[in-house]
Each structure stands twice: as structure tokens, then as C-alpha cells.
Amino acid sequence: MALSNPLLLSSCSFHRLNPLLFSRRCYGTKLSQWHFNSFNHRFFAIAASQNGVFTSPEVAKCFDFASEERIYNWWDSQGYFKPNVDRGNDPFVISMPPPNVTGFLHMGHAMFVTLEDIMVRYHRMKGRPTLWIPGTDHAGIATQLVVERMLASEEGIKRVELSRDEFTSRVWDWKEKYGGTIINQIKRLGASCDWTREHFTLDEQLTVIEAFVSLHEKGLIYQGSYMVNWSPSLQTAVSDLEVEYSEEPGTLYYVKYRVAGGSKSDFLTIATTRPETLFGDTAIAVHPQDDRYSKYIGRQAIVPMTFGRHIPIISDKYVDKDFGTGVLKVSPGHDHNDYLLARKLGLPILNVMNKDGTLNEVAGLYCGLDRFEARKKLWSDLEETGLAVKKEPHTSRVPRSQRGGEVIEPLVSRQWFVSMEPLAEKALHAVEKGELKIIPERFEKIYNHWLSNIKDWCISRQLWWGHRIPVWYIEGKDCEEEYVVAKTAEEALAKAQQKYGKNVEIYQDPDVLDTWFSSALWPFSTLGWPDVSAEDFKQFYPTTLLETGHDILFFWVARMVMMGIEFTGTVPFSYVYLHGLIRDSQGRKMSKTLGNVVDPIDTIKEFGTDALRFTLALGTAGQDLNLSTERLTSNKAFTNKLWNAGKFVLQNLPSKDDTSAWESIADYKFDQAETLGQLPLPETWVVSKLHMLIDTVTTSYDRFFFGDVGRETYDFFWSDFADWYIEASKARLYKVEGHSVASVAQAVLLYVFENILKMLHPFMPFVTEALWQALPGRNEALIVSSWPQTSLPRDAISIKKFENLQSLTRAIRNARAEYSVEPAKRISASIVASTEVIHYISREKDVLALLSRLDLQNLYFTGSPPGDANQSVHLVAGEGLEAYLPLADMVDISDEVQRLSKRLSKMQTEYDGLVARLRSPNFLEKAPEKIVHEVREKAAEAEEKITLTRNRLDFLKSTVLVAD
């Protein structure tokens, strides 16, 4: 629709731009009582403006993104991010998933910051003591790798050329210099964390060592040699989370294994992608029902290139008869599945590889060769000896290090493990008993499945950066058997002396704990545990909710649940909210390879933080979100729309010196049914819709339906408030009768707008705070203002009445557009309806005339059609509500007849051309089916337009005849 105020744009185009903003549902669930009686004519926004923090729409054309950092620092300086414990004893507490200290902000961070900040700001406004605990993760592998590369490039030295203490000192120096980058970027997103409680996973007070010692005393931590993911270049075991699998082209090698004591024709052919591991073979396995090989079961095979080493030929149902040749080489030291099979069958385990990825002495002549070099040389030698059958291209799933990109080697290594089954059982019961709720609920099945099939957790890493494992070995004793566990070196020595004598010498395990071990303690270690008498622990534990990506449900969330129950006896949070991944506009995962990575900081500079946050928050829990420039552009327009609406409201309020006008505004108590019942129809409608929205939005917030909150508030603001009520309010604001007529519109504009700002603040904190501060009578910041009250009065009958007025307006606007009536031209109209409808429609004739561009002096209300009905456009706006628009008042009929006649002739020609193509056998036979279908659709559309145009032309001609 064409709006008379150029500041307020039509929403139609932006609804099309933003496909997420389509829902106009209302559920129906109280608005802070709106008082101006304490106003005393002070405009607090002036003070904020003078401080250089805020700008007002009255002086700024649009919201300045550069002011976001000033606003954020102002919030922080006022202490708004700290929990106000005087507000009650039902705190809302979230622990931030600690990003890696080496990290830079990416869209995954932007997603979790946005969602968590929405929850925190909402509950803060609801009056709960609210605590959001921030921090960073020391990121053992990533940080050590970064510093090693820095030392190599800047000083030309390797880590091993430094002592352990020297190297860790360098890492701490790097952390102090660069480690704050990610935190500053998170602040840029508006994260209202309590920064006075910021933690780092290597903080001494987090007592990670205490947790290790406690678990070991309970028999839940043990040392053993088991299969792990080994990174040859990093020289450490890595967690499953740090291994990424990719489908890659490779080679499948076919190799002969001769049967011992058999003829030349007695051999088994195996197919493998990693022939260099054959030196670690301890058996050949076939399926017990595979008739091809049944005669060899129980005999011995000779491992190629090993100078005749024999291994048993066994049968097991694990073997896939249809893969390769149906014969499996069992290399338990270098394959996870073979390792499990060997443990089940009691087979020996041979390791053929050194920690750096070279082959060891077990490989004989190939000792010292890199694993990939050994593969090439071995195949060449197999070809020379006649044991190579063939090789063929094969795509396989290759495990690669998340950090360095190298191929991960399955390797049996002596490590420290946590026994997980006893811990997992309690974590399973927490969900079963409803003590923990996972959102979306479908992830409960995944959580249960993982915990029901859990493996012991390898918690040792061969690094220098991290929590060093609190285990000391006895010089001259077996490391696996003789050791002490203690919280400090002094305690360890005392324990060792007590057991082995005063002259005992001890040395500490060189390994560090897995970074995820310290992260698993995050919700309670950051609140003072193990000191359960600490004020923060008593006040804020257990926390309320944990929000994170669904991809780390197992690796972090489940471990926090297990550790929380184990160490505190309580589930560490009541809810787990899982968000999806951020993908590009085509639904692809963002990656540097594809060149589709979107930088949040660059996005903020172009579109503003509020637009980015609003876009990210419109997704659905657990589902991936496609991010596009179109959506960001649309939501930047939404920010501008809010700003312009604020400008309109401010420009149409009384001057601050007009005491009488402000007293009139203060008299309206919109939380009272009596006041609502006395308002004019448009005002009753918009206030009622607002009260309904507050209930709906509050319910959606409480149910974590943030996408619904965004869409519903967007729809109300843009469609109901900006497109309809602001336009309707001009009928009162621009009257000359004095402020008595305007005051009701001013009061409603201010009341509705300030509550829109409250509901949008968790999503769009910066622009809403700036607008809030510009409004008169702000004696507190929006961030700590009260959430709107629910269950306020609404008038369903008035809503229906105004909807009739809207339908009538739309019908008249459509007719004007159909007949190309100039926007500025006012036309006559006769409104025909029942007495009841006429009564309430006619009372708002000024609004109707303004919205529909009608001539107020020639606007008639009647119970029957007018005398010139035959020469009018007849509109049916709804049951029992019609309008007649004199045609001569809208167009010059003769000119319109000529215009439509020419148009009809042109349309007919185009239609005839399409029909001719469809009647041509040559076209139908040779043209692609898609083209033929498109031509048929165009012909059908053209025929429909011709019919409509001809009908309108006939109507115009009949009107001329009647007039004559």
C-alpha cells in the first residue's frame, strides 16, 4: 500500500525477501503496567545522549551500528550483566560453552551467543537473578600447535629444543597477548555475560586435578594399553571429536597369502587399502559359511615379506563375504574393528608403527620408512615376488586430524582411561526420570543410544600444554604397576616415601589431560566446586540450562551430566537446548575450501548486530539454518523500520513542556478493561492484539520457541502496528481540534511501541535500547526493565470489527490499483451494510478515508445500493459489507476504453502466437518437454488475462451506454 509517511515503508517486499517470516499465528498466553503518573516531565534520554552513548531517531536518520559498542560498554559499566540476587531465589543460570582461546568468531559462535543471550535477557527482564558465566577453553592441541608454528616461523626453533617449563611459559605469554580476541568478538555480539566471573579452563581454582584424584580413588580411572586415535605429526592421542572422516579416492590392493604346507595353488587373496599394516597381521579370517575357503579353516597362512611368519586361518561371522575377496587380514594393532575381534578371540596384538608414523623393527626391511613410502615400496616388492594380484581404484572413509589434516592412525598405546559404564548409568536415569530434558526431544534417543553403548574414555594426551596428569612413577619400577596419585608433587613424594622409603625418587607422568576432561567439570567448577559452601555454588548450582550445538551432545554434554552427577550428586542443568549448524544459502556446510565462509564481524559491519542476531534466532531447535544475504538485508530493513517507527512516535508526542497533554496521556490505564472498552475502534484493536501477542510471545519464550517469537513479533510490528495502526493514527494526530483527539493516539502509540521494544529486546538489544532511551520518562534501562504483564484485557469483538474495516480498505485499495487510480487522487464511495456495521464503520470514517484515499465529503453510508450502482465498481468486502465506487470518479471512461482495447488487441496477438506454436506438430515433436510445458502455461495465463480484460472492457462500455 502507498503510505503517506515516506519514513514508513511497505512490508510486502520484505515478507517476500525473508521466507522465514511467514507465520501469522497467534496462540493466545501478562504487560508491565504502563504508568506515566511518575513521569514528572523528565526526559532521561537527554542525559544518555549527552554522555555520547545513545542517539535519538529525532536527530539521526538511521540507527548507527558504530554506537553498538558504546551501548554495550555502558550496560557493562552500569553492572547490568551481574545477577541481582535481591530479585528472588529462583536464578536463571547458563554456563557459556567455552570457545577455544585460539579461536576467532565464526557463525557457530554467533549462533550460540545469540540464543543464550536471548534467554538471559528474557529471564533478566522477567525479574529472575540471571547469571551467564563466560570463559574460554585452553584447547590443548590447538594452542600448542599455534605456538609451535609461531616459534618455528619467528625464531626458527622447535618445541623439543625448549624445556617443558620454557615452552609452557611461551604459551602463557601467547595467551595473554592474543587469547582475548574471541572474548572481544563475543562482546561485539552483545553477550550480556557477567565478565567479573570469567573463567579459563586452566584456572587453578577449577580444581581439575581434584576430579582426577577423586575418580582414581573410586576406581574409575585406570591405565592400560588400548586402541586410540593417534596423530603422528602432533605425537598425541586425539579424541573422536577431533577426527573428521571424508570420502576420498584411494586404492584397493589385492595380495596373495600362501597356505603353509599347501601347493602353489593353495593361497588366499586379501583386499586391503593399507598393505603396510600386513606386518602386524595376527590371523586371516573367513566367514564360517563361505564354501570357497572352508577347507583352509584351521590351517596356517604365510604373511608376505616376513620371511615365513605363520598366522592362523580362522572363521568368524564378523567377516563380510561380499567385500573384496571375502578374506580378512586381521591387524589388531592398526584397525579398530580388528582390535575388537582380536580381543574377543584372544589373538595377539602386534604394533608395526612408531609414534611418528614410520614403521618399526617388526616391519623388517621396511623399518624406518614413512607409512606411505612403505606402502609404495611394499607393493613394488610384492609385484616382483608374484604376490601382488592387482590394484584398483577404491573410495574409502579416511580419518583425518581436525587440527592438522593428516591421516589419523589407529594405534594401541598406553593411556589413562575413565571407566564410563557406572557414570553413564546415572546419566541415563536422569533423562528417564525427567530430571534432564533435551530439546529437541528427538535427541534423547541419540543420547540414550550413545550412553547405552559407551566406551571407556581416553583422557591422556601427549602434550605439554594442559593439566598435567597427577600421577608420579617410582624410579626403577614398572610404570603400569608402581605409581602414586596425588594433588601436588609434595603430596606425591610423601605418599611414595611412606610406601617405598625416604630415598625413593619419583617423576611425574609427562602427559596432560584431555581438554574435554576439564570442560566436563565446567558447570560446577566455575561456581566454586569442590567448595560446596561457596556462595556462588549455593546460589547458582545446579544451573538452569546448557545450550550448544547438537554435534557435541556426546563429547561434552553427556560428559558434563555424568561428571555433575558423580561429583555433586545433582544433574548440572535441567535443560539441554541444541541448535543446528549454520549453512550457506544453498544449504552447504561452510568451509574455506568452498569459499562460502561468512565472517560474523564483517556481517555486523554491513548489516548490524541486531540484524544478524534476528536472522540466526529465526531457526528451529536442532535444525540447520541456511544463512543468506537476502535474509540479512531483510532484517537490516527491519531494524530501519523500527527506527523510523520510533521517529514517527517521537515526532508526534507532545512537547515536554505541554503538561496538560502529558497528563491526558498518563490517564490511560491500558491494563484495565474499563479503559480498553472506552477506546476508539483502531486503538481497541491494536491494544487487544498487543495483549494477545504478549501472551503468545511469553509462552513461546518459555517453551524455547525462539523462531516463533521472532516471526510473531515481526508480523505484529510490521503488519499491525506500522502498516495499519500508525497509518490509522494519523487521522487523529493530524486533526486540528486540539490535543484531546490526538492524546488517545499518542498514548496508544507510546504504549504499544514501548512494549514492542521490550519483546524484541532479547533478539535486537542495541536498536531497542537506543529507541527506549529516546522515549520520554525512561527511568531505567531497557535491559533491566520489567517484562510485559500477561493476561491483560482484550476485546475480541472489536478485533473482528476492525478486521472488517481492514477488509473494506483492502478491497478499495485493490480496486484503485486495478483501475490505475493515481495515489493522491481521492475518490467517492458508498458503503452499504447493516445498521450495526454502518454504526461502527461510519464512526471511523476519517480512518477509512485516510487509509483508502477517499473523498470524505463524498463518502456515504447506507443500507442499500446507491442510485448510480450500475455505473460503479461493486466491491464485496465481507459478509454484509459492500462498497460502490463511481467509475467516473476513478478514471476517464473513454480513455480507459481506448487503453484497454489496445491492450486487449496486443494480448490477443501474443495469445494467438502461443496457440499456433502448440498446434504445430513440428514444435510438439522436437521441442523439449519442459519448453512445451512452459508454453502451455503461458497460453493459459494469457487466456485468463484476456478474459479479465474483456470483462472489464465490457463493463466500461456498458457504463457509457447507461450514462448516455
N, C-alpha and C positions, 0 to 999 in steps of 0.2 A: 504494500500500500504506500501511497505517497504521503509522507509525513510533513506537516507544516514546519516542524522544527528541524533544520538541517543537521543539528547535532546528533539526532537520534536516527540511526539507520534501520532499514527494514531487516528483520531477522530471516526472511525467507532464504536469501542466498547463503547465509551461514548455516542454516539447517542442512542445506544441500552439501555444503563443504564438509561438515562434520557428521559422518554417518553414525557415530556413537550417540549423538544427541538426538535420538528419535522418540524416546519414550515420553509419553504424556500421562503416564499412570499416576493416580493418586490413591494411596491406601487409606487414608483417613486416621493417627495415634493421639507441655503446657508452655508461652511467650512471656519474656520477663515483663512484669507490669510496667507500662510505659508512663513515666512521670515527668512532668515538667514543673511540678509545683516547687521543686528545689532549685529551679533554674537560675534565679536571681540575676538573669541578664548577662552572665559572664560567658564570653566566647573563648573557651580554653584552647581552641585550635590556634589562636593567635600566639600564645606562648610557645607552642611547639614549632610554629613557623619561624618565630624569632630566633629559636635555637638552631635553625637551619636543618631540622630533621625532616619536617613534612612540607609539602607544597599542596595548595588547595586547587581544586578544579576551577575556582573563580579566577585564578591567575595563571594557571598552566593549561595549555591546550590539551595535553595528554599526560598520562602518568609517566614519570621519568624513571626508567629502570635503574639509573645511577643512584637513586635515593634508597634502593633496597638495602644496601649495606649500612647506610646511616640509620635506617629504621631498625635493622637487626641489632646494631650496636646499642641503640637506645633501649630496646627491650632488655638486652643483657645487662646494661648498666643500671636499670631500674630493679633488677633482681626478679623479673617476671618468670624466668626459667626455673627458679628454685621451687620446691614443693612448699606450699603453705599449710603446715601441719595444723594450724588453728582452724582449718576448714572442716575437719572431721577425722574419723579414724578408719575411713574406707578409701585408702590410697589407690591410685592407678599408677602402676609401675611397669616400665618396659626397659629391658636391657638391650642396648643397640648391638646388633651383630658387628663385632669389631672388624673393620676393614684392615687389610694388610698395611702396615706402616710404610711399605714401599709403594703403595698404590697411588693411582691418580683416578679421579672421579670418572666413572662410566655410568651408563644408563641403568645398570643393575643397582648401583648405589643410589642413583636418583630415585629409583622406584621405591626402595625400602625406606629411604629418608622421607619421601613424600607420604607414604602410607602411615608410617609410625608417627610422623608429626601431625597428621590429620587426627589420629586417635588421641594423641597427647593434648592437642589444642582443644579438641571437643570436650574431653573429660575435665580439663582445667576450667573451661567455661561452665561446665556442669557443677562446679564447686568442690570437686574432689582434690585432695592433696595429690599432686601429679609429679612424678619423677621419671625422667628419661635419662638413663645412665649411659654416657658415651665412653668411647675408648677405642684403642687400636690394638691389633694383633702383631706380635713381634715377627711372625711369618718366617720361621727358621730358615727354610731352604731359600725362599725368595730373597730375603735380606742378605744372607750370606753370599748368595750368588751376585747380587748387585755390588756389594763391597769388594768381592774378589775381582770382578771386572773393572771396578774403579781403580783398584790398586795396580792391576796389570796395565791399564791404559795410561794412568797418570804417573806411576812410579816405577813401572816395569818389574814389579815383584809379585811373587806368588804367596798364597796364604801359608803354605808349609815352610816358607822362609822366615816366618814370624813365629814367635811363641804363641801359645793359645791366649794368654792374657793380653799380649800386644795386639793380636788380631781382634779380640772382642772389644778392646778399648777403641780400636778404629771403628768398629761397628757402632758403638755407642756415640762416638763423635759424629758419624754419618747420620744417625737417628736424630740427634739434637739439631743438626743443620737442615735436614731435608724431611724429617719424619712428620712435620706438621702440615705438609702440603694437603694431604687428603682431608684433614680436620678442617682447614680453612675453606676447602671446597664444599664440604658438608654444611658448614655455616652459611655459605653462599646460597644454599638451597632453602634456608630458613629454619633449619633444625633447632627447635626450642629445647635443647638438652641443658641439663644442669652441668655446666662446664667445670664447676668447682668440684665435681665428683668424677672427673675424667680419669680413666684408668688405662694402663698398658699391661699387656699380659705378662710382661717380665717384672712388673712391680713386685717388690719384696713382700708387701702386705697381702698379696693374693695367695700366699702360702700354698703354692702348688706342690712343694716338697712334702708338706704335711699330708696332703692327699695320697701321695705315693706311699709314704711310710705307713699310713693307716691301712691302705689296701693290701700292702705286703704283709702286715701283721695279721690280717684276716685271711691270709692265704689266697688272695685274689690276684696277686701279681707273682709271676714266676718267670724264670729264664729257661730258654730252650732253643734248639735248632729246628727251624721250620721254614717253609716256603714263604718268601716275601717278594714284593716288587722291588727290584734293585736298579738303581740309576748308576751306570758305570762312570759317567762323567762327574756326577755330583758325589759319587762314592758313598751313597747312603740308601737305606731302605726308604721307600715313599709309600704314602697311604693310597688306598684305592681311589680316593677323590683326586689325587694328583696324577692319575693315569688317565689319559684320553685315548680312546680307541678310534681308529679310522680305517675305512675300507681302502686298501692300497693294492695296486698291481704288483705281483711278485712271481715267483716260480715254484712249481711243484716238482721235486726231484724224485725219480724212481731208482731205487738201489737194490741190488741183489744181496741177500743174506744166505750163504750156503748152509745146508743142513749137515751137521757133523756126522761123519760116518756114512754119508749118502753118496750117490753118484753125481756126475756133473749136472744132471737134470733135476737133482733134488735141491731146490732153493726156494726161498720166499722173497717176493718183491714187496718192499715197503715204499710208501709215498710220503714224503716229508717236505716241509717248507724250510726246515733248519737242519740240513745234513750234518753240520758241525757238531751237533749235540749227540751224534751216534756214539761218540766215545764214552758217553755217560749212560748208554743203554744197559739195562739190567735184566731185560726179558723181551721176548717177542710174543705178542698176544693176538689170538684169533677168536672169532665167535664160536662157541661150542657147537652151533648148528650149521656151521659153514662147511659143507661137504668137500670143498676144494682143499681144505687144509687139515681135516680131521686126522689123517694118517700121521701128521707130524707132531700132534699134541703129545707132550711128554718127552720129546727128543730135545736136542741141543742145536742152537744156531751159532754160526761163527760171525762175530762182529767185524765188518770190513775194516781193513787198515789198522788192525790192532794186534797183528802177529798171532792170530788164532785164538783170541779170547772167546770163551764159550758162554752163552747165556741160554736159559731155558725157554722152550716154546710152550706157552700156557694158553688156556682158554678162559674167556670171561665175557659175560653178556654185555659189558660196557662197550666192547668193540663194535663199531658201525661197519657192517658187511658191505655197505654200498659206497663208503668213502674210499677213494683211491683204489687200492687193491684188496681192501678188507683185512690187511695185515697191519698191526700197530706196533711200532717200536716204542718201548716203554723207557722213557728217560726221566726218572722221578726227580732228579736234581735240577731239571730245567723246564718243567711244564707242570702247571697247577693240577691238571686232571691226572697226569701220570703220577704225581706225588701222592694224591689221594688213593689211587689204585694201588700203588706200592705199599702204602701204609696198611691198606685193607688186606693185602695178600702177603705182607711180611717180606717184601723184596728189599734188597739193599739199595742205598741211595748213593750215587756217585756224582760228585761235582767236578766238572771239567773246566770251569771258568774261574779266572781270577776276578778280584773286585773291580778291576779297570776294564773288563770286557775282553781281555786276552785269554787264550787257552792255557791251562796249567799243564803240569807234568803228566796228568792222566791221558792227555791227548798225544803223548809220544812225540813223534817228529814234528807235530804242529804246535808244540809248546811255545808260547811267546807270541804267536800270531794273533792279531786282532780277529774277533769272531767273524767279521765279514770277509776279511782276507783269507782266513782259514776255510771259509765256505767255498771260495773260488778255487783255492789250491786243492782242496779235498776232492771237489768234483772233477777237476782235471786229472787227478791221480786215479780216481775211480774209473774214468773213461779209459785210461791207459791199461788198467788191470782187467778190464772187461766186466766190472761190477756195476757200471753205470748203465741203466736201461734206457732212460730217456728223461727229458725235462720238458715241461710245458707251462705256458702262462697260467697263472692262478691268482685270483683276488682273495686276499685274506684280511682278517681283522687284526691290525697291528697295534700293540700298546705303546704309546709314546708318553714321554715325560711332559707334564703340563708346563714345567719351567723351561727345560732346555730343548725339548722337541726330539730328543734322542729316543731310540727304541729301548724300552724297558726290558730287563732280563729277569725272568723268574729264577730265583736263586734260593737255595737253602742256606740260611745264615743264623748264627746265634744272636738272639734278640730277647728283649723283655716284652712280655705279653700280659694283658689283663684277661682273666677268666671271665667271660661275658655272660654265660648262661644264668648264674644266680642273680646278676643285676638285671638282665633282660626280663626275667620272670616278673619282677616287681613293676617294671615299666609297662609290661603288657597289662597287668592288673589295673594300673592307673587309668588306662583308656576303657577297659571293660567296666570298671566301677563308676565311670563318668567323672573321675577326678581331673581328667585332662580331655579337652575337646579339641579336635583337629579340624580346621576349616581350610578348604572344603572337606566334607566328611569322607569323600571317596578315598582320601589319602590315608584314612585309618587302616584300610585293608593292606596298603603297601607297608605301612608302619608295622602292622601285626605280622605280616609275612616276613619282613626282614628280621624282626626280633625273634620270631619263632625258628629261624634258620641261621641264627647269628654265629659268626666265627670269633675266635679269640682275637683280641686287638693288639697288634704290634705297636708298641708305644715308644720304642727306642729309635733314634736317628743318629747316623754317624756324621754329626755336625759339631761345630764349635759354638754356634750362636743358639742360645736357648737355655732352658732349665737343665742343668747337668744332673744326670741320674744320681740320686743319693745312695749309691752303693760303693762300698770300698772293699777291694780284694786284698788278700793276705799274700805278701811276697813269698814266692816259693810254693804256693798252694794252688790246687786246681780251682780255676775261676768259677766253674759251674757249681762247685760244692762248697768252697770256703769263701764266704764274704759276710759283711755286716751291712745292715741298712740303718741309716741314721739321718737326722735332720741337719747336722753340721759335721765338719771334719773332726772337731774336738770330741763330739759325742761318739763318732765312729771309732776314733782311736781308743777312747775309754772302754768301749764295748770289746774291741779287739784285744786290748791288754788284759781285760778280765778273762777272756777265753784262751788267749794264746801266750800270755806272759808280757812282762813290761818291755821286752826288747823287740816286740813284734813291729814289723814295718808294713804300712798299708798304702794303697794307691787307689784313686777314685776311678770309677768307670768313665771312659772318655766320651761316651755317648750322651746325647741330650734327649729330653722327652719330646715326643710328637707335639707339634703346636696345638693340635686338636685336643690334647690332654688338658692343657691349661684353659682352652676355650670351653671345655665341658664343665668347668667349675665356675664359669663367668657369672651366672645369675646370682650366686650366693657369695662367691669370693669377693666380688665388688662391693658387697654390703657388710663386710666385716668378718665373715666366717674365717676361721673356726671360733671366733669370739662371739658366741650366741647372745652375749649380754650387750653387744654393741648397739647403740641407739638405732643406726640405720637398719641393722638386721632385724631388730624387734619391730621397727616401724614399717619396713617396706618388704620384708620377706615373709611368705613367698611373693614373687612378683605376679603381675596380672596376666601378662600376655607376652608371647615371643613371636615376632614377625620376621620372616625370612623367605628366601627362595625355596621352592619345593625340591630343588635339586640337591639340597644338603639336609633333607629330612633325616636321613640315616646318619650321615657322618658327623653332624653336630647336634641337631635337635634331640634325637633319640639318646645320644650320649649324655646330654645335659639332664634329661629326665632320669636316666639311670643313676648318674652321679648325685643329682639333687636328692633323690630318694635315699640313696646309700648314706650320704653324709649328713643330711638334715632331717631325714625321716618324712619329708614332705615333697610332693611334686613341685618343682621350682616355678611353675606358672600354670594357670588354669586353662589358657587357650594357646593354641598354635595357629597363627594365620599365615598361610603360604601363598606367596604371589608367584606369577609365572615369569617367563623370560620376556625381554624386550626384543622384538624383531624389527626388521626394516619394513617398509611399506609393502614389499612383496612377500612378507612372511618368512624371509630368510634370517638365519641367525647372523648377528652382526660379527664380522671378523675383518681383520686387516687384509686378509687375502682377497676378500670380495670388495674391499674398499668401501664398505657401507656402514662403517662405524660412525655414530653420531656423538659428538662431544657435548656433554651437558653444559659446560661453561660457555662454549660458543653458542649453543642454543639459547642460553639465558641472555646473552648479549643481544641477540637478534629478536627474540620473542618475549623475553622477560621471564622471571622465575615463576610467576603465577600461572602464566600460560602453559609452561612446561609441566608444573605440578598438576594442573587441572587435566591436562591431556593424559598423564600417566595414571591418574586416580580413577579414570573412567573405565578401567578394565574390570574383569571379574576375577575373584579369588581363584588362584590355581591355574588360570588360563593365560596363555601367552598373549601379548599385546603388540600389534603392528603399529609402529610409530611412523608417521608421515608428516611432511611439510604442510600438507593441506590441513591436517588436524591442528597443528601448531599455529598456523595462520588464522584458522577459525577462532581458536581460543585466545589469541592475541587480540582479535577483533572483539571478543567477549570482554576482555579487560578494558578496551577503549569504550565499549558500550556502557560498562559500569561507571567509568569516569565521566562520560557525557551525561549519564542519568544523574550522577551526583551534582554535576554542574547545573543541570536543569532544576533540581530540587533547591540547591543553594540560591540560585538566581531568583527563585520565586518565593522565597521565605521573606517575612517582614524584616525591615531593618532592625538592628539590635536595639535601637532607641524607641521602637514602637511598642511600648509597654502594653498597651491595650490589645494589640494584635497577638502578642505572645501569651497574654492571659487567656485570650479566646482559645488559642491552640492548646494551652495547658488544661482547659476544661474538659477536653475529650478523653474519656477513660475507655479505651478500646477493649479492655479486658472485661468489661461489663456488658451483659446482654442488653441492658436498657439503652446504653449509648449506641450499640450496634443497630438496634431497632429504630433509632431516630435518624440514622444517616440516609442520605440520598442513595438511589439505586447503585450507581457505579462504585460509590465508596463502600456500601454494604457488601457488594460483590467482591471487591479486591481485598477487603479486610477478612471476609469469610474465607476466601481462597488462601490467603496468607495463613490463617489459623489452621486450616486443613493441611497446608504444606508443612507447617511446623510439626504437627503430629506425625505426618508421613516421614519426614526427614529424620526426626528424632528416632523413630523406630528403625529406620534404615541404618543410621549411625550405630545404634545399639546392636544391630544384627550383623554389623560389618559389611553392609551392602553399600560400599562407598560409591560404586558406579551409579547406583540408583540415586544416591544423594545428589551427585553432581548433575545428572540429567534432569531430575525433578526440579532442582533449584534453578538451573539454567532455563528450563522451559517456563517456569513461573516468572522469573525476572524478565526474560526477553519477550515472551508472548503476552502474558497477562499484564505485567506491570509496565514495561516500556512501550510495547505496541498498542496496548489498549488503555490502561489507566492514565498513563502520562498524557496521552493524546486527549482523553476524555476530560482530564483535569483542567485543560486549557479553557474549556467552556466556562469555568468558574474563575480561574485565575485572571483571565483577560477581560472580565466584565468590569464595568465602570461604577457599579453600585457601591463600592467600598469593600473594606476587608471582611465584612460579615459573611459575604458569599464566598470569598476566597479562603477564609480560615479553615473550613472543613476540608478543602482540597489540600491546603498546606499541612494540616495536621496529619492527614492520611498519607500524603507523600512522605513526610518525615518518618512516620511510624512504620510504614511498610519498608521503606528503604533501609532504615537502621537495622531492621530485623533480617532483611536480605543479607546485609553485611555480616551480621552475626552468623548466619547459617553458612555463608561462603567462606568465612574467615579460616577455618581449618584447611580448606583447599587453597585459597588465594590470600595468604596472610598479609602481603605487602600492600597491594592496592586497597584492600578492605580497611586496613589500619589507617592508611593515608586519608581515605574518604571519611572514615569515622572521626578522625581528628579535625577534619574540616567542618563537620556538623556542629551546630551550636549546643552548648550545655554538656560537653563531654568532660565529666569529672573523673574519668578513669580510662585506661587504655582498653581498646577492644580485646586484646589478648587475654585480659583478666576480667572482662565484663561477664555478666550473668547470661547463661544460655536462655533463649526464649522459653517462656512457660508453655506447657502443653494443655490440651483440653479446654481451650478458650472458646467463647461462643462463636457460632457461625449460623448463617441463615440460608438454608437450602432452597427455600422458595425464591429468595432474592437472587440467588445464583442462577436459577432457572430463568427468571425474568430477564436478567442481563444477558444470558445466553441467547434469548430471543432477540434482544436488541442487537447483539453481535451478528446473528444470522441475517437480520434485516440489513445491517450495514454491509455485510459481505455481499449480499445479493445486489445491492445498489452499486457497490464498487465494481462488481463483475460486469454489470450492465454498462457502466460508464466505460470500462476498459474495452468491452465488446464493440461499443459504438465509437470508440476512439474520442471520447469527450475530453477536451482539454482539462488538465488537472485543476487549473484555477477557476474554471467555469462552474458557477453554482446553478443547479437545475431545480425545477419544480418537482413535487411529489405528492401523491395522495396515499396515505397509509390506511388500509382497510383491515379492520379487526373487530373482535367483540368489544363490548363496553369495558370489560375488565382489563383487557390488554391495552386498549386505547388509553385507559386511565394512566397506567404506569409508563407506557411508551411516550405519551404526549408530555408527561412531566419532565422527561429528559429530551425534549425536542432540541434544546441547544446543543446537547451532546450528539444527538443523531445528525443534526445539520452540520456540525463541525466535522464529525468522522466521515460523513458521506458526501460532503461538499454540496449540501442542499441550500436552496434559497429559503431562508427562514420565513420570509414574507409570503412565500407561496408553498408552504408546507401544510398540508391539510390532513386531519384525522377524521375518519368517517366509518360508519358501519356498513356501507355499501359502495360498489364501484362508482367512480365519478362519471360524469356525462361524456367525457372525451375518452372513455376507456378504449374505444376502437382505434383511437389514434395514439395510444400509449403502449409502452412496453410493460407487459404484465409480469410481475415477479411474485413467486410464492416462496416466502422466507421460512415458513414453517406452518404447522397445522393451525389454521385460523389466523394467520398473519400474512398479509399480501401488500404489495405496493404497485402503484401505477405511475410510470414516468412518462410524461408527454414527450413524444418522439421529436416534435418540432422544437422542443426546448433543448434537446441534446445535439441534434445535427441539422444541417441544411438538407432536407429530404431529397431534393432534386440532385444536388451534388453527390449525395451518398448513393443514389440510384445509379448515377453515371460511374462512380468509382467502383461499385460492386459489379456492375455489368462488365466493365473492362477486366476486373479481377476474375470474374466467372469465365470469361472467354479464354483468358490465359490458362486458367486451371483446367479447362476442358481440353485445350490443346495438349497440355502436359499429360493429362489422363489418357487421351487417345493414343499418344505415343507409347505409353506403358502397355496399354491393351494390345497394340499392334505387335509389340515385342513378344508378349505372352501368346499371341495367336500364331507366331512364326514357328513352324516345325523345326527349322534350322536352329533357332535360338534355343528351343527347348531341348534339342538333342545334344548340342555342342557346349552350351554354357554350363559351368559348374552348378551343382545343385544349390549351393549357398547363394550364388548370384540370382538364380531363378527365384529362390525364396524371397530374397530382398526385393526384387521387382514386384512380386505379388503383394508383399506388404505395402510397398509404396503406392501401388494401384488401389488397394483397399483404403488406404489413408486418404488418397486424393479423391476417391469417390465419396467418402464421408464428408470431406470439406466442401465438395461441390454441392452436396445435398443441403448442408447447413447454409452455405452462401445463397443458394437458390431460394431456400425458405425465407431467409431474411430479405432478399430482394423482392419476393412476392408480397411479404408483409409491408414493405415500404411502398410498393406500388399500390396496394390496397388502401394504405393510409392516404395516399394522394387522391385516390378516387373518392374516398369518404369525404375528404376535405372539399373537393370540388362539388 
